[in-house]
């Protein structure tokens, strides 16, 4: 099942190591993530766009480690609004990211 979902994370964070951040950084972050369900693809459940709450709102928290230009971060996001209109269907996700900073 394919769901096209747009999100606009509104996050803030704090670097816990202060002046060493150019070499090593440890940070925490959190905030709100409003979203919009834009499209529902073909699916075996017969769900259509009208079955979903189009506006979504979630909360996100996480922690990240920066070493020079590399970073690794993990976070958790919880949906405050049910994805499906008539069911208990809050989104909940855990993520892990590895990347480069320019």
N, C-alpha and C positions, 0 to 999 in steps of 0.2 A: 504494500500500500504506500503510495507516495502522497506526502503532505507538503505543499509549498508554504513555508512559514517565514515571515520576515521578523527580525528582532533588532532592537536598538538598545544595547546595553548602556546603562547609565551607572558607571562604576567609579568608585574612588578608592584610593589605597594609601598605605603608609609604608615607607622603607624603614625597617626596624634596625638597620645597621648604620644609619647616618652617613658619615663622610667616607666610609669604605665602599660606597655603592659603585664606584667606577671599576673596581676589581671584583667585589663580591657584594651581592645584595640579597636581602631576605625581606620579602614584603607580604603584606596581607591586603586583601581587597574585598569589597562588597558593594552591593547596591541593588537597584531595581532593573528588571529587564522587561519592558513592554514589548508585546509582539502582536502580529496580525496574521491570521490564517488566510492566505491568498487563494489557494487552489487545492482541491482534493482530486487526486487521480483515480483512475479505475481501480476498483478493489472488490474482493469477493464478499464483502460484508454489506454491500449496497448502501454504503454511507455517501452522503452528498454534502455539499458545503453548508447547507441549511441545518445539518445535524450538529454542527460545531459552533462554539462560541468564537466568533471571529476575533474579538479583542482578547488578548492574553496578558497576564501580568505575573512575573515571577521574581523571586529574590535569589541573588547569587552571592556566595562567599567563596574565598579561595586563598591559597598561599602560593608564592612563587620564589624561586631561587635564581639569581642571575650570577653568572661567572663570565667576566669580560663581555663578549657579545652573544653568548649562549644563554638560554633560559629554559627552565622547566617549571611548569605550574600545574596545580591541580585545583579543581573547584567542584562545588555542588550547587545545583540550581533546583529550586522547588517552585512549582506553579501554584499561585494563589487562587486561580480561576480554573474551574473544570474545563478540560478540552472539549468534551462532548456535553451538549446541553442538558440531557436528562440522566446523566450517570456520574458517579464519583470517579473522575478521571483526571486528577491532577498530574501534571508532568513532573517527573523527578529524574534528574540525570547527574551523573558523575562524569567528569572529564579530566583528561591528562594531556598536556600539550608540551611539546619540545620544539624549540625554534631558535631563530637567529634575530638579533636586533641590529639595525643599521643606524 
